[in-house]
Amino acid sequence: METVFVLHHVAREDTPDEDVKLIGVYSTRVLAEAAVARMCSLPGFRDYPSGFEIDEYRLDRDHWGDGFISVDKASDAGDG
């Protein structure tokens, strides 16, 4: 296995109430899509049917190559 398929659900994207859930990690896209089919009629998920996202990740690789700054640190940097 060289890759996995990660299924997330995002409700109220790009709002202060954004809600991200990791649904599962699957060995094939077909299995991830089957999970979407199972979940899409459940409470909450059915209210945001377009919120499902499947991303393919290669194993044994870094997927975030940069550091980060927090929102607090970013706002502090502009105060000086």
NORFENTA-V906985 format. One record per pair of residues at least 12 apart in sequence whose ideal C-beta (glycine too) atoms are under 7 Angstrom apart, sorted by sequence separation. I is the first residue (numbers start at 1). J is the second residue. D is the distance in Angstrom with one decimal. If there is no record, write none. Layout:
i->I j->J d->D
i->I j->J d->D
This chain:
i->8 j->20 d->6.0
i->9 j->21 d->4.8
i->23 j->35 d->6.0
i->8 j->21 d->6.6
i->8 j->22 d->5.8
i->9 j->23 d->5.8
i->8 j->23 d->6.4
i->7 j->23 d->4.2
i->23 j->39 d->6.3
i->36 j->52 d->4.8
i->7 j->24 d->5.3
i->6 j->25 d->5.4
i->7 j->26 d->6.7
i->4 j->25 d->5.2
i->5 j->26 d->4.7
i->4 j->26 d->6.7
i->32 j->54 d->4.7
i->4 j->27 d->6.4
i->5 j->28 d->6.6
i->5 j->29 d->5.2
i->7 j->32 d->4.8
i->29 j->54 d->6.4
i->1 j->27 d->6.0
i->5 j->32 d->4.2
i->7 j->35 d->5.5
i->7 j->36 d->6.8
i->9 j->45 d->6.1
i->11 j->48 d->4.3
i->11 j->51 d->5.3
i->10 j->51 d->4.7
i->9 j->51 d->4.8
i->9 j->52 d->5.4
i->10 j->53 d->6.5
i->7 j->52 d->6.7
i->8 j->53 d->4.8
i->7 j->54 d->5.4
i->5 j->54 d->5.5
i->6 j->55 d->5.0
i->5 j->56 d->5.6
i->6 j->57 d->5.9
i->3 j->56 d->5.3
i->4 j->57 d->5.6
i->3 j->57 d->6.3
i->3 j->58 d->5.3
i->4 j->59 d->6.5
i->2 j->58 d->6.2
i->3 j->59 d->6.6
i->2 j->59 d->6.2
i->1 j->59 d->6.7
